Amino acid sequence: MEEKMKLNVERCKGCYLCIENCKIGAISLSDYTNGKGVVTIQVDQSKCVQCGSCYAMCPDLVFEIL
């Protein structure tokens, strides 16, 4: 599967604005807790349409659109 979005989950602070603003539901919580103690997010690459909503909303630069 082609990767559409790259994540740096170590930057995530858990605001979850990305989940709230993903209109197609491609972003959800993962099972991973980062070094800050935050349960991070994951992207369903098969659903992602690279619209940039998550990138625009994220204050911590977690997302990189490929």
C-alpha positions as CSV (number, residue, x, y, z in Angstrom):
1,M,0.0,0.0,0.0
2,E,1.3,3.5,-0.9
3,E,2.1,5.7,2.1
4,K,0.2,9.0,1.8
5,M,1.0,10.5,5.1
6,K,4.1,10.3,7.3
7,L,3.8,10.9,11.1
8,N,6.2,12.0,13.8
9,V,4.1,10.8,16.7
10,E,6.8,11.7,19.2
11,R,5.8,15.4,18.7
12,C,2.1,14.6,19.5
13,K,0.7,16.3,22.6
14,G,-2.7,14.7,22.4
15,C,-4.9,17.6,21.4
16,Y,-6.6,15.3,18.8
17,L,-7.6,18.2,16.6
18,C,-6.6,16.0,13.7
19,I,-9.1,13.3,14.6
20,E,-11.9,15.9,15.1
21,N,-11.2,17.5,11.7
22,C,-10.7,14.5,9.5
23,K,-13.9,14.5,7.5
24,I,-13.4,10.9,6.2
25,G,-12.4,9.3,9.5
26,A,-8.9,8.2,8.4
27,I,-7.3,9.2,11.7
28,S,-7.8,7.4,15.0
29,L,-6.1,6.6,18.2
30,S,-3.3,4.1,18.1
31,D,-2.0,1.6,20.7
32,Y,1.3,3.6,21.0
33,T,2.1,5.9,23.9
34,N,4.9,8.4,23.0
35,G,7.7,9.6,25.2
36,K,5.5,12.4,26.6
37,G,3.0,9.8,27.9
38,V,0.4,10.6,25.2
39,V,-1.6,8.0,23.4
40,T,-0.8,8.9,19.8
41,I,-2.7,8.8,16.5
42,Q,-2.5,6.6,13.4
43,V,-3.6,7.2,9.8
44,D,-5.5,4.6,7.8
45,Q,-3.5,5.0,4.6
46,S,-6.2,3.3,2.5
47,K,-8.8,6.0,3.5
48,C,-6.5,9.1,3.4
49,V,-7.1,11.4,0.5
50,Q,-4.3,13.8,1.4
51,C,-6.7,16.7,1.8
52,G,-4.3,18.4,4.4
53,S,-6.9,19.1,7.1
54,C,-4.8,17.3,9.7
55,Y,-1.7,19.1,8.6
56,A,-3.4,22.5,8.8
57,M,-4.9,21.8,12.3
58,C,-1.9,20.2,14.0
59,P,0.0,22.7,16.2
60,D,2.9,20.3,16.7
61,L,3.9,19.5,13.1
62,V,3.1,15.7,13.4
63,F,2.1,15.3,9.8
64,E,4.0,15.2,6.6
65,I,1.9,14.8,3.4
66,L,3.8,12.7,0.9
